[in-house]
Amino acid sequence: ITHRAPHRELVQQGRLVTLPMGQYKDEHSAANLVGPPQGIKGNGKLTGALLQHPDAVVLMDEFEKGHPQAISDLLLSGFDTGGTLTDMQNHETVPTGNATFILNTNMGASIALSLFKRLGSASKELSREETERVERDLTRELKNSNSPFKRDEFRARVDEWVLFLPYARAEIEAIVLATLHEQIVSFYVHEAKPERRLVVGWDDGVVGHLADAYGGKDGSAGFRAVNKEILSIHDVLREAENRGEIKAGDGAFLYVNDGRLLVTGVEGPWDIEGFQSSASTRLFGAGGPDGAEGGELENAVETVG
């Protein structure tokens, strides 16, 4: 969400290369990064992408799942200063110096979660002592792992380590609001079929309810649990449509009762096209989603109630 515009630009230009490392668990599959499978023409998954876009951003997702020896062997020369890889199809040298590599891993998640439980929001600004403690714990976990991170010389080539701590409550609610606008409001105004166009709004209780889902039961699920709850809004609206409580052109106002997401229909026709450029202001008033001054949909719900 925060980097949506650059992300879309990278995707559109083909400069974002995502490699699910769970697909490279053995030596044979790992070799496909720098050469095609036997009998197939072309380049490796990684080297081919870098030949097309030398300045690509390469996201190696769940890096710890890659073959511990083969992956580190392949990448050591590429991660050197002025590094290169060799594409095995035609033994072409592929420069890596202009590319950005992001090695995403779930390793260290228990350290981050323990730190947040111990320090709360204060973990966002660690003391030097706490920082050194985290670095020691993380290094110990990586060295003892059966992953490419196990090798000292490989870890030494990583320029920066970023530990993602759990979000503070205010951060969670801000992301929930942004996600609601992107996945719910925008969808029903811009992308839904004409017979399903709705103007969707909610009260503060909905934001709180969705934020409560963060982390899941044991705190390790992060935003996956929140996204699951947000996606369930589509089911709530669909069920209300099937019951005849809302129809195309109506307003749909979400609220929480007894821990459940519910919806109140506000009969239209609403000016769907009028929401194309200013959905937030029209729905929630001049103050935005958390503003004190109600918007049209909120006022309409109060009038109906």
Salt bridges, closest charged atoms under 4 A:
ASP55 OD2 - ARG15 NE 3.63
GLU62 OE1 - LYS65 NZ 3.19
ASP73 OD1 - ARG151 NH1 2.53
ASP80 OD1 - ARG157 NE 2.93
GLU130 OE2 - ARG118 NH1 3.08
GLU132 OE2 - ARG128 NE 3.26
ASP137 OD1 - ARG140 NH1 3.05
ASP152 OD1 - ARG155 NH2 2.51
GLU153 OE2 - ARG151 NH2 2.96
GLU171 OE1 - LYS124 NZ 3.57
GLU173 OE2 - ARG169 NE 3.00
GLU182 OE1 - ARG4 NH1 2.80
ASP212 OD1 - ARG169 NH1 2.80
GLU229 OE1 - HIS209 NE2 3.40
GLU241 OE1 - ARG196 NH2 2.72
GLU245 OE2 - ARG243 NE 2.88
ASP250 OD1 - LYS247 NZ 3.39
GLU267 OE2 - LYS247 NZ 3.96
GLU296 OE2 - ARG282 NE 2.68
